[in-house]
Amino acid sequence: RVLGPPGVRVSFVAGGYRHPVHAERAAKTTLSSTSAAPSEARRFVRDSLFAWGHRPLVGSAQLLVSELGTNAVVHGGPGEIVVFLAVDHDRVRIEVIDGNVAAMPQLRPPPHDESSRGLHIVDALASSWGYAPAADRHDRKVVWCELELEFAEAQGPQ
């Protein structure tokens, strides 16, 4: 779902913010917290970025939303996952909101844990990332990341 018409700056209250986010383009989708959610999130990001003319961002953005979406399914509990995507003049922002504020992301996995490496990918690829309780409901959390448009688009089509 696109949150505003093309070419018009939109303001919306994204998951991790208590104030409006201003973006040139923004969209969101709500997914069931199932094993299909990461794939659906990748498709949503791909389709949105293609429609907005940001094809070079697609590969990196899909990888990031896949990692955040997988974490939301594994650690976020049952219910729904909300994915926000916003593009401004210098960055793209991805937010994934899930229903478990107690399970905050950690870069250091427990010893002998053979999974829990997704945030290392996010940390390496994103220009910034973080997490917070969701602004609208304190029983939910938002994990977000950003890509700089200039860097990502300089990498060429993917």
Secondary structure, DSSP 4 states (H G I P E B T S, - for coil): -BSS-TTS-EEE--TT-SSPEEESEEEEEEEESSTTHHHHHHHHHHHHHHHTT-GGGHHHHHHHHHHHHHHHHHHS-SSEEEEEEEE-SSEEEEEEEES-TTS---SSPPTT-SS--HHHHHHHHSSEEEEEE-SS-TT-EEEEEEEEHHHHHHT---
